[in-house]
Structures are given as C-alpha cells and as structure tokens.
Amino acid sequence: MVLLMRLFIFIAIILLLYAAYKYIINPKRKLELAHDKKQYHFMDDVENVKKNFLITYKGVLFEGEKYLGTTERSFDVVSISVWAREPNRLKGIEREDLYFVEKEILSRYPHAQIDWKYPINKLFTPHK
C-alpha cells in the first residue's frame, strides 16, 4: 500500500513538472510577457503560411497576415498586411518604430511587400 502511494506521488510530481515546463516554453506566454513589459517579441510559425504572426513592440500588438505568391525561383510570402490589434495604443509610436517593425518582418520574409492598414498607413502618406 505504501509503495502504491509513493508511485502515485511520483507520477503526480512528474505530471506537475511537465505542466510547468509546457507553461514556461509556451510562445503565447512569452508574447504576453513581452507585451506587458513593452518589449519587442516576434511570434510566428514560419512553416504555416496560413497562420498570422504577432509582434509586440512598445506595448502595441501588431498582427500580420501573410500571402503566398511566386518569386523568380519559388513560391514564397510576397505580401503581408499589418495592423494594430488595439489602435488606441498607438499613441507615442513614431515612424522610426514602424521602420524597426518593418525591418524585422523583412528579415524573415525578404520577398514580401508590406501593406500597413489604417490608421498606421496615414503616418506614411504625406499630409496636405
């Protein structure tokens, strides 16, 4: 009976450690942690073109939708639409910040053309 109880306790400890490990390496948790600390983090599944990527930078969460197309030699991501999930958090974001985000996207998808959605695209158009 004592041996059986020790076995159950051992199994419970193993399951608890496994759950803690899965929690620590969870990419969503890392993104949320960086978002709360207003740090940069890029979360993407490069192998899955249908899955959008998320970027957090200076407390703003950006989402990007990838579109597959053809380049000179292969099929690749050729177009990306990017928007802010919460546009009201864009206060204080400057053009240089968006250039940084764009550079990070292009480092992963060099053949892509980036299309910024409203209201971010208004920062790139000249005012009359």
Buried (B, 14 or more C-beta within 10 A) or exposed (E): EEEEEEEEEEEEEEEEEEEEEEEEEEEEEBBBEBBEEEEBBBBBEEEEBEEBBBBBBBBBBBBBBBEEEEEEEEEBBBBBBBBBEEEEBBEEBEEEBBEBBBEEBBEBBEBBEBBBBEEBEEBEEEEE
